[in-house]
């Protein structure tokens, strides 16, 4: 973080001088990658990407043995195919020649850093938007059946219902049972699915019966993990934004609303293994997400013969998609505006 220091000039006057460093800004919080099945795609292999899953073979209600000397009828394998198209994304920023040459702050260097952060945040948003597009959705109450009628915060019962639906589809958890330790205040943790939601929901999560903050659990943690409730680990991020102004009228509900008319609706995305997939080209970035190179374009050319501008650019390919709709559930809820 930049600091400022007083120095005495030869004449005895105190001069206020700034160090030539930019102030701290938040890094990119990229938490979704661990639940995506990520595939590295090489260049020159086309823009279409195909994922395939073998459909589990059915089991008859009452299995019977084979007739002696008679082979059972053969069965064909069944597959599910998921095809996506790589999309190219890009961002360009610029500063003037004068700023690059004369400013006491290195805007090109800091701008490069900030563009890397934006690229990673954009990649996280692409994954978030893909994950919340599943068809399996529940709302804050069993009596609510549309987003427009959402009128309450998350409850334990809604989480249990979502988990029951995942279990019915034989979904698999991301973690195994953690039996805890002898450390005072720590608690064992069940085998868990993983849920993603906005940091705005943290107060409401704390109010769920049995919710335990991550600080009181042992064992490995997911990046950004906030806490655990029964068999769900919650990861929160300010970039997991709500759907603004779409629930019931705000009235005196005490829930968050962007414009003060209808309440904002917050998705809680609960995922199991095999539900999501993404791709990345060969390459690397500060967060390890790959394929996020940033270039500084500085030099005279036909479009800028006197080199009046310095450009900072980033371009990358990306694809994120659901490849297992039965293994993902979304619970849509309101958010308490001012917890008491």
C-alpha positions in Angstrom: 0.0 0.0 0.0 1.3 3.5 -0.8 2.4 5.7 2.0 3.2 9.4 2.3 6.2 10.9 4.0 7.3 14.3 5.1 10.7 15.6 4.1 12.4 18.8 5.0 13.6 21.0 2.2 16.9 22.9 2.5 14.9 26.0 3.3 13.3 24.3 6.4 9.9 24.1 4.9 8.0 20.8 5.2 7.2 19.3 1.9 4.4 16.6 1.4 5.7 14.0 -1.0 3.8 11.0 -2.3 5.6 7.7 -3.0 5.0 6.6 -6.6 3.0 3.4 -5.8 -0.6 2.8 -6.5 -2.9 2.0 -3.5 -4.0 -1.6 -3.0 -7.0 -2.9 -4.9 -8.9 -6.2 -4.4 -7.6 -9.2 -6.3 -9.7 -11.5 -8.4 -11.6 -14.1 -6.3 -11.8 -17.2 -8.5 -13.5 -19.9 -6.5 -15.5 -21.9 -9.0 -12.7 -23.7 -10.8 -12.4 -26.7 -8.4 -16.0 -27.8 -9.1 -15.6 -27.7 -12.9 -14.2 -30.6 -14.9 -11.6 -28.5 -16.7 -10.1 -29.7 -20.0 -7.1 -28.1 -21.7 -7.8 -27.6 -25.4 -4.8 -27.1 -27.8 -4.7 -24.6 -30.6 -5.9 -25.5 -34.1 -8.3 -28.1 -32.9 -11.5 -26.3 -33.9 -14.0 -24.2 -31.9 -16.4 -27.0 -31.1 -15.9 -28.9 -27.9 -17.7 -32.2 -27.1 -18.1 -33.8 -23.7 -19.6 -37.3 -23.4 -20.9 -39.3 -20.4 -21.9 -42.9 -20.3 -25.4 -43.2 -19.0 -25.5 -45.5 -15.9 -27.1 -48.8 -16.9 -30.5 -49.5 -15.3 -31.1 -52.1 -12.7 -34.2 -54.2 -12.7 -36.5 -54.1 -9.7 -36.1 -57.9 -9.1 -32.9 -59.3 -10.6 -33.2 -62.9 -11.7 -30.5 -65.4 -12.6 -29.8 -66.7 -16.1 -31.2 -69.9 -17.5 -28.6 -72.6 -17.6 -26.9 -72.7 -21.0 -28.7 -69.5 -22.3 -26.8 -66.2 -22.6 -28.8 -63.1 -21.6 -29.8 -60.6 -24.3 -27.1 -58.0 -24.9 -27.7 -54.4 -24.2 -26.4 -51.3 -26.0 -24.5 -48.6 -24.1 -26.2 -45.3 -24.0 -24.3 -42.0 -24.0 -25.1 -38.4 -23.4 -23.3 -35.8 -25.5 -22.8 -32.1 -24.6 -21.4 -29.8 -27.2 -20.3 -26.2 -26.7 -18.6 -23.6 -28.8 -15.5 -21.7 -27.7 -16.1 -17.9 -27.5 -13.3 -15.3 -27.9 -13.4 -12.5 -25.3 -11.2 -9.3 -25.3 -10.6 -6.1 -23.4 -8.5 -3.1 -24.4 -7.5 -0.1 -22.2 -5.3 2.8 -23.0 -3.4 5.7 -21.5 -1.8 8.7 -23.2 1.8 9.1 -24.2 2.1 12.0 -21.7 0.9 9.9 -18.8 3.2 7.0 -19.8 6.2 9.3 -20.0 5.6 12.0 -17.3 3.3 10.6 -14.7 5.0 9.8 -11.4 2.8 6.7 -11.2 3.5 3.8 -13.5 0.0 3.6 -15.0 1.0 1.0 -17.7 2.3 -1.4 -15.1 -0.7 -1.0 -12.8 -3.1 -1.1 -15.7 -1.6 -4.4 -16.8 -2.2 -5.8 -13.3 -5.8 -4.5 -13.2 -6.6 -5.9 -16.6 -5.4 -9.3 -15.5 -7.7 -9.0 -12.5 -10.6 -8.1 -14.8 -9.9 -11.1 -17.1 -10.0 -13.5 -14.2 -13.1 -11.9 -12.7 -14.8 -12.2 -16.2 -13.8 -15.8 -16.4 -15.3 -16.4 -13.0 -18.5 -14.6 -14.1 -18.7 -16.8 -17.2 -18.6 -19.9 -14.9 -21.1 -18.5 -12.5 -23.6 -17.7 -15.2 -23.2 -21.2 -16.6 -23.6 -22.8 -13.2 -26.8 -20.9 -12.4 -28.5 -21.9 -15.6 -29.5 -25.4 -14.4 -33.2 -26.4 -14.7 -33.4 -27.8 -11.2 -34.6 -24.9 -9.1 -36.2 -24.5 -5.7 -37.4 -21.3 -4.0 -37.4 -20.0 -0.4 -40.6 -22.0 0.5 -42.4 -25.0 -0.7 -45.4 -22.8 -1.5 -43.3 -20.6 -3.8 -43.1 -21.7 -7.4 -41.7 -18.7 -9.4 -38.9 -16.2 -9.0 -41.4 -13.3 -9.1 -43.0 -14.6 -5.9 -39.8 -15.2 -3.8 -40.5 -13.6 -0.4 -38.2 -15.1 2.2 -34.6 -16.0 3.1 -32.9 -19.3 3.0 -34.0 -22.0 5.5 -32.6 -25.3 6.5 -35.6 -27.1 5.0 -34.9 -25.8 1.6 -31.3 -26.9 1.7 -32.4 -30.3 2.9 -34.9 -30.6 0.0 -32.2 -29.6 -2.5 -29.8 -32.2 -1.1 -32.6 -34.9 -1.1 -33.1 -34.3 -4.9 -29.4 -34.6 -5.5 -29.2 -37.8 -3.5 -32.2 -39.2 -5.4 -30.1 -38.8 -8.6 -27.2 -40.6 -6.9 -25.1 -37.4 -7.0 -21.6 -37.6 -5.4 -20.1 -35.2 -2.9 -16.8 -33.4 -3.4 -15.5 -34.1 0.1 -15.4 -37.1 2.4 -16.4 -37.1 6.1 -14.0 -35.1 8.3 -14.2 -36.5 11.8 -12.8 -33.3 13.3 -10.1 -33.1 16.0 -9.7 -32.8 19.7 -9.3 -29.0 19.2 -11.8 -27.2 21.4 -14.6 -25.6 19.4 -14.0 -27.6 16.3 -16.7 -29.7 14.8 -16.9 -32.8 12.5 -18.1 -32.2 8.9 -20.2 -34.6 6.8 -19.3 -35.5 3.3 -20.3 -32.4 1.4 -21.7 -30.9 -1.8 -20.5 -27.3 -2.5 -22.7 -24.3 -2.7 -21.9 -20.9 -4.2 -23.7 -17.6 -3.3 -23.2 -13.9 -2.7 -21.4 -12.5 0.3 -24.6 -10.6 1.0 -26.2 -13.8 2.2 -23.6 -14.4 4.9 -25.8 -13.1 7.8 -28.7 -15.2 6.7 -26.5 -18.3 6.5 -25.2 -17.7 10.0 -28.8 -17.8 11.2 -29.5 -21.3 9.8 -29.7 -23.9 12.6 -26.5 -25.9 12.8 -24.5 -23.6 10.5 -20.8 -23.6 11.4 -18.3 -21.1 10.2 -15.2 -22.4 8.5 -13.0 -21.2 11.3 -14.5 -23.9 13.5 -13.9 -26.8 11.1 -10.8 -28.9 10.5 -9.3 -30.4 7.4 -8.9 -29.0 3.9 -11.0 -26.0 2.8 -12.2 -24.8 -0.5 -10.9 -21.4 -1.6 -13.4 -18.8 -0.4 -15.2 -21.2 1.9 -17.4 -19.4 4.5 -19.0 -22.2 6.4 -20.8 -25.5 6.5 -24.3 -26.7 7.2 -25.0 -30.4 7.4 -23.6 -31.7 4.1 -23.1 -28.4 2.2 -20.0 -26.3 2.2 -20.7 -22.7 1.3 -18.4 -20.5 -0.8 -19.3 -16.8 -1.0 -18.1 -14.1 -3.3 -19.2 -10.6 -3.9 -19.1 -11.3 -7.7 -21.9 -13.9 -7.4 -24.5 -11.2 -8.0 -28.3 -11.5 -7.5 -31.0 -11.0 -10.0 -32.1 -7.4 -9.3 -35.7 -6.2 -8.7 -37.5 -9.4 -9.6 -39.1 -10.8 -6.5 -42.2 -9.6 -4.6 -42.8 -5.9 -3.9 -40.3 -4.7 -1.2 -43.0 -3.0 1.0 -41.9 -3.5 4.6 -40.2 -6.9 4.0 -36.8 -5.7 5.1 -35.1 -7.4 2.2 -32.5 -6.1 -0.2 -33.7 -4.3 -3.4 -31.6 -2.5 -6.0 -34.1 0.2 -6.7 -36.5 -0.1 -3.8 -39.4 -1.5 -5.7 -39.1 -5.3 -6.0 -36.8 -7.4 -3.9 -33.5 -8.8 -5.3 -33.4 -12.6 -5.7 -30.2 -14.4 -4.8 -29.3 -17.8 -6.3 -27.6 -20.4 -4.1 -26.1 -22.9 -6.5 -25.5 -26.4 -5.0 -23.3 -28.6 -7.1 -22.2 -32.2 -7.1 -19.4 -34.0 -8.9 -19.9 -34.2 -12.7 -22.3 -31.3 -13.1 -20.0 -28.7 -14.7 -17.3 -28.5 -17.3 -15.0 -25.8 -18.7 -12.1 -25.5 -21.1 -8.9 -23.5 -21.2 -6.2 -23.1 -23.8 -2.6 -23.7 -22.9 -1.1 -20.9 -20.9 -1.1 -19.5 -17.4 -2.2 -16.5 -15.4 -1.7 -15.2 -11.8 -4.7 -17.4 -10.6 -3.7 -20.4 -12.6 -6.8 -20.3 -14.7 -4.8 -20.3 -17.9 -5.1 -18.6 -21.2 -5.2 -15.0 -19.8 -2.2 -13.3 -21.4 -2.1 -9.5 -21.4 -0.1 -7.5 -23.9 1.2 -3.9 -23.8 1.2 -2.2 -27.3 3.6 0.7 -27.3 5.0 2.1 -30.5 4.3 4.3 -33.5 2.4 2.7 -36.4 0.1 3.8 -39.2 -2.9 4.4 -36.9 -0.8 6.3 -34.4 2.2 7.7 -36.2 3.4 9.8 -33.3 2.8 7.2 -30.6 0.3 9.3 -28.7 -1.3 6.2 -27.0 -0.2 3.1 -25.1 -2.7 0.3 -25.3 -3.1 -2.7 -22.9 -5.0 -5.6 -24.4 -6.2 -9.0 -23.3 -7.9 -11.7 -25.4 -8.8 -15.3 -24.6 -11.1 -18.1 -25.4 -13.5 -19.6 -22.9 -16.3 -22.1 -22.5 -18.2 -23.2 -19.4 -21.3 -25.3 -19.4 -23.5 -27.7 -17.4 -22.9 -31.3 -18.4 -24.9 -33.0 -15.6 -28.2 -31.2 -14.9 -29.4 -33.8 -12.4 -26.3 -33.1 -10.3 -26.9 -29.4 -9.7 -29.7 -27.5 -7.8 -30.4 -23.8 -7.4 -32.3 -22.3 -4.5 -33.5 -18.8 -5.0 -34.1 -16.6 -1.9 -34.3 -13.1 -0.6 -31.6 -11.4 1.4 -32.0 -9.5 4.7 -31.1 -5.9 4.1 -30.2 -4.8 7.7 -29.6 -7.7 10.0 -30.4 -6.9 13.7 
